[in-house]
Amino acid sequence: QVQLVESGGGLAQAGGSLRLSCAASGRTFSTYNMAWFRQAPGKEREFVAAITRSGGGKYYADSVKGRFTISRDNAKNTVYLEMNSLKPEDTAVYYCAARAAQFMGLTHVDFDYWGQGTQVTVSS
């Protein structure tokens, strides 16, 4: 089992940047595929980005491709989401998620463990 704690959310202006971090407990972090999802008020939770166990494979939603970058540091048990060129429509609660299965999944039902979320608000 793994516990996830997100940090780094906050308020940013359109065009600005934020960096989210997700710290994982336990000694088996490198065995989990990791992802970021987000949920805006009144909307369903949506996929943002994912990264494979080794960090060699990365996946992005079309809406963030070219603006967001996912990365991980297995030595620090941490996954990151670098968000640039932020837009008001990026406003949401951002969740970190872990998937124990070997193969990557890109929907929220594919992930086994979730953090509590961190709020990101982008003003126009």
Disulfide bonds with the S-S distance in Angstrom:
Cys22-Cys96 2.11
